[in-house]
Amino acid sequence: MTAPRLSSATAAHAHALQPAYRRDSVGEVVVHLGLGAFSRAHLAVYLDDMLAAGHSDLGIVGVSLRNDDVPTALGPQDGLYTLAVVSSDAIEPRIVGSVLRVLHAPSHAAEVRAALAATSTTLVTVTVTEKGYCCDPADRRLDLHHPDIVHDLAAPHSPRSLPGHLVLAAADRRATGSAGVTVLSLDNMPSNGRTLRAVVLALADGSDPTLRPWIERNMRFPCSMVDRIVPATDARFRASVAALTGVDDAWPVRAEPYSQWVVEHDWATARPPLEQVGVTLVDDVAPWETLKLRVLNGMHTAAAHYGLRHGLDTVDRVVADPGGRRLLERVAAEVTEVVAAPEGVDLDGYVTTTLGRFANAALAHRCAQIATDTSQKLPQRLLDTVRARYARGLPVDAIADVLALWAWSTLGRDHLGAPRSVHDPLAARYAGIAALDGDDAAALTRSLLGLDAVFGDLTGNPTITASVSVRLAALLQRS
Ligand code: CS2
């Protein structure tokens, strides 16, 4: 017999932890933009815990800005989905109920606009990944030539971009006298809130300059640091969740047991007591985010490209490989030498815990997933450490190895030399560079490290270029 599809009617039959509250008495107060797996395994779970703790005013309207695959999967399930927390010895399924409604922005434009403008909406949360901010990764300023920004400047009432939706929300809220709103980014970028505020203000200046003072007065953009490893869902995992719970979920998500969220105090309205569900509230998130981006995400990007080069498809396999583990430890050492630990954090312990999390084989976290969009990730994950080291006259060795591995990855080959697709906003640039420079390591390195949107003030830096070139030559020789 096939398992029944998950929905409000069937959820109670699932062999899984159930929402510990009545969903029909929960109010829609949060609009979440970008309903990917990460937000469903992180934000929505913290809010599910808040709802269970009796804070019934934190229901989520989930919005997918581009693809309709999540709304298509979760719509018939009344927004319900299964989170499976996986470790080497256990898999713990839980039905998450905090997402009350699921919308696809291009096909539900009026509903999305209404939800963002509603007085009852006091919190807008965001996970759209780095490229959704429509800025150059190096300087994080709004790219006015970005096709979605060009579109949104011309047609501000039918936005496509994240900043476009927020500028329209500001205009609508000003027009209707709606109260202020907190816009909380959960994306893996430095100063994510400040970056978001800057792109929203820059777009507003281009479409309706009178909005700026309203936004400055009524919208707050606290920064936050998020941490939980959430690999993409595949068909096998979906089948194993159905077998375990007895209910078919079109898009369950899996995550490691570890979860962390550090959020700044600066809210437009009364802040819900998130500390009750394990959120750390701080005045300044910077030390937390710097540590996490440079150590954890830096090692992740290193693992991803090492894995691609050596035919190791998942992060746990890289950690189990002596050369892979050594590279990650060397990267961590280069970072921790020049990073300040947040109060109460022991750097060595942080690195050890992180490597232990990477070793979780039950996650099957694919290197190819982490290597996606590396051009958007390099500045904050690795290049800021290069800058910090150069500023102190320290050399860069392990990170040069990683940059060489990334340079090799841009060629779009697998470890056996077969073609491999590269998923990155700069994929076409990479292909152009490869076509021109062939396998000439020095020329390739010059071209790739000449990408100023990525390398900023390190563009063409002779020291790092020389280090990477030598290493890339060795990688190409062994191809
Ligand atoms: C990963 C992150 O895909 C990636 O780039 O490095 O998504 C990572 O799993 C999270 O930041 C962990 O908190």
Residues whose N, C-alpha, C, O or C-beta is under 5 A from the ligand:
A	BS01	CS2	N188 V226 D227 R228 I229 V230 N297 H300 Q369 I370
